[in-house]
């Protein structure tokens, strides 16, 4: 038996994932508002480069885990104040995967996930939500991986406060799109390390951090 790398097939596989991953939603989606405004702007302006191979694998793990955990539901768009919301499971369940250790997980520190869940609480008019997390690396001790489910109870005040922030970010993004004017950078510390648009943000601290990291 002779075994060799098949780069042609590998490229086909990555392109198939990439085609699904870059499917652009119309309008303003909640996911456009919980992370970097510039990233959403670049994508909606058609300026973002295709996802890298590494990013494709991250997309794949998320899609695959959800497909196995819950039967495929037709995507339902809930429109609230001009923001499109598409909960993973309409009964109020969000599905995530992460390489973070289960032992160190804290939803309060996962700001993007928290904003998204609170946004879907607004969309579904509920103060309770469930979160299913596939910890791909478990707690970095065999056996791998591990799965945990969390039940979240929030308050109307917290939901409303989060939604007010989403509306402000929506206004900023819409104005930037209308004026074809790039928004100010507002990404979290970790985002630039995985951002496909980082080379277009050479006016930011994120770009300088990337250069410093590459020189080490």
Helices and strands as residue ranges (DSSP letters): H 7-21, E 28-29, G 30-32, H 37-44, H 53-69, E 78-80, E 83-85, E 93-98, G 102-104, G 107-109, H 111-124, E 128-135, E 146-153, H 156-179, G 191-194, G 198-200, H 205-215
